[in-house]
Amino acid sequence: MQDHTEDRAEDRTDGRILRTVYTFFLGVLLALFVGLGVATVHPGPEEPVPPPGIAMARETRELSPEEQQQWAAYEREWEAWEDEFLDHSRDVGVVTLVASVALLAASLAVERRRAVLGQGILLGGLFTLLHSVVRSLISQDTVASFAVVTVALVVVLYLGYRRFVDRPTPAGDRWGPPRPLASDNGKHPSRR
């Protein structure tokens, strides 16, 4: 007879590795789904194109009055585009923040029944939250950035507490600091 102990240990290790890869892959795909979905539904402003030949001509020679007018018009278009882009980044930051909170809430709802799925959704929510913070910072709108970072901090603190401190064990007990016990007035057998 063969000893299958090594095979079982190897299967468990393979299973853990596969679950970890699946969790990470699901998280990345969810973040991409949200990011590409927002980009599809709410595309950013189109970047203006400099007048052909004038950008290169500026470096080699003096521009004619007509070329100077074209370049000035292009610079005004560029400034207007920058303002629109910053507003767009702020909007994307807020929308992806809402999506990340929804994903994180879904991960809490799913985690007890399907741990691997819950962890993948949690990771996707965290990646989306990171995307939200970056886009808010790009917007250079300090109020919006502060609001997004504040919500992100609260959500991450809550998830960390819920997941690592106050998480129920399979026996129904809770992890975390020991709970005070009701007094048994010295009647416990270990105190006699």
C-alpha positions in Angstrom: 0.0 0.0 0.0 1.1 3.5 -0.7 1.2 6.3 1.8 -1.0 9.1 0.5 0.0 11.6 3.3 2.5 13.4 1.0 -0.1 13.6 -1.8 -2.7 15.1 0.5 -0.2 17.7 1.8 0.8 18.6 -1.7 -2.9 18.9 -2.8 -3.5 21.3 0.2 -0.5 23.4 -0.8 -1.6 23.5 -4.4 -5.1 24.4 -3.3 -3.9 27.3 -1.1 -1.7 28.6 -4.0 -4.6 28.4 -6.4 -7.0 30.1 -4.0 -4.4 32.9 -3.5 -3.9 33.4 -7.2 -7.6 33.3 -7.8 -8.3 35.9 -5.0 -5.6 38.2 -6.4 -6.8 37.8 -10.0 -10.4 38.4 -9.0 -9.4 41.6 -7.2 -7.5 42.9 -10.2 -10.3 42.1 -12.6 -12.9 43.8 -10.4 -10.8 46.9 -10.1 -10.3 46.9 -13.9 -14.0 46.4 -14.4 -14.9 49.4 -12.3 -12.1 51.6 -13.9 -13.0 50.7 -17.5 -16.7 50.9 -16.8 -16.3 54.5 -15.5 -14.1 55.4 -18.4 -16.7 54.0 -20.8 -19.7 55.7 -19.2 -17.9 58.9 -18.4 -15.0 59.4 -20.8 -12.5 62.2 -20.1 -12.1 65.3 -22.3 -10.1 64.9 -25.5 -6.6 66.4 -25.3 -6.0 69.2 -27.8 -3.5 68.6 -30.6 -0.9 71.3 -31.3 -1.1 72.9 -34.7 0.9 70.8 -37.1 4.5 72.0 -37.6 4.3 74.9 -35.3 5.6 73.1 -32.2 8.8 72.1 -34.0 9.1 75.5 -35.7 9.0 77.2 -32.3 12.3 75.5 -31.4 14.1 76.4 -34.6 12.9 79.8 -35.6 10.8 82.8 -34.8 7.1 82.3 -35.4 5.2 84.4 -37.9 2.3 86.5 -36.5 -0.2 84.0 -37.9 1.7 81.1 -36.3 1.8 83.0 -33.0 -2.0 83.4 -33.1 -2.4 79.7 -33.8 -0.1 78.8 -30.9 -1.8 81.2 -28.5 -5.2 79.6 -29.5 -3.7 76.2 -28.8 -2.4 77.3 -25.4 -5.9 78.5 -24.5 -7.4 75.2 -25.6 -4.8 73.4 -23.5 -5.6 75.4 -20.4 -9.3 74.8 -20.8 -8.6 71.1 -21.3 -6.5 71.0 -18.1 -9.4 72.4 -16.1 -11.8 69.9 -17.6 -9.4 67.1 -17.0 -9.0 68.1 -13.3 -12.8 68.2 -12.9 -13.1 64.8 -14.6 -10.5 63.3 -12.3 -12.4 64.6 -9.3 -15.7 63.1 -10.6 -14.0 59.8 -11.4 -12.5 59.7 -7.8 -15.9 60.2 -6.3 -17.6 57.6 -8.5 -15.0 55.0 -7.9 -15.1 55.7 -4.2 -18.8 54.8 -4.2 -18.1 51.7 -6.3 -15.3 50.6 -3.9 -17.5 51.0 -0.9 -20.1 48.9 -2.6 -17.6 46.2 -3.4 -16.3 46.2 0.2 -19.8 45.9 1.6 -20.4 43.0 -0.8 -17.2 41.3 0.4 -18.5 41.5 4.0 -21.8 40.0 3.0 -20.1 37.1 1.0 -17.1 36.4 3.3 -18.9 34.0 5.7 -20.4 31.8 3.0 -17.6 31.9 0.4 -14.3 33.0 1.9 -12.2 32.9 -1.3 -14.8 34.9 -3.2 -15.2 37.4 -0.3 -11.5 37.9 -0.2 -11.3 38.5 -3.9 -14.1 41.0 -3.8 -12.4 42.7 -0.8 -9.1 42.9 -2.7 -11.0 44.4 -5.7 -12.6 46.9 -3.5 -9.3 47.9 -2.0 -7.7 48.3 -5.5 -10.7 50.4 -6.6 -10.3 52.4 -3.4 -6.7 53.0 -4.2 -7.7 54.1 -7.8 -10.2 56.5 -6.2 -7.6 58.1 -4.0 -5.1 58.5 -6.8 -7.7 60.1 -9.2 -8.8 62.4 -6.4 -5.3 63.5 -5.8 -4.8 64.1 -9.5 -7.8 66.5 -9.5 -5.9 68.9 -7.3 -9.2 69.6 -5.5 -8.1 69.5 -1.9 -11.6 69.3 -0.5 -12.6 66.4 -2.7 -9.2 64.7 -2.1 -9.6 65.1 1.7 -13.1 63.7 1.6 -12.1 60.7 -0.5 -9.1 60.0 1.7 -11.2 60.4 4.9 -13.8 57.9 3.6 -11.0 55.6 2.5 -9.4 55.7 6.0 -12.7 55.1 7.7 -13.5 52.1 5.4 -10.1 50.6 5.8 -10.1 51.0 9.6 -13.5 49.4 9.8 -12.6 46.5 7.5 -9.4 45.9 9.4 -11.2 45.9 12.7 -14.0 43.7 11.4 -11.7 41.3 9.6 -8.8 40.9 12.1 -10.1 42.0 15.6 -13.8 41.4 15.9 -14.1 38.4 13.5 -16.3 35.5 14.7 -14.6 32.1 14.9 -16.3 28.9 13.6 -17.3 28.1 17.2 -19.2 31.4 17.4 -16.7 33.0 19.7 -15.1 36.3 18.8 -11.5 37.0 18.3 -10.0 40.0 20.0 -9.5 41.0 23.6 -11.0 38.7 26.2 -14.4 39.5 27.3 -15.0 40.0 31.1 -16.6 36.9 32.7 -19.5 37.0 35.1 -18.3 36.3 38.6 -18.9 32.7 39.8 -18.3 33.8 43.5 -15.3 31.5 43.9 -17.4 28.3 43.1 -15.2 27.4 40.1 -13.5 24.0 40.7 -10.0 25.5 39.9 -10.4 27.9 42.9 -11.0 25.4 45.7 
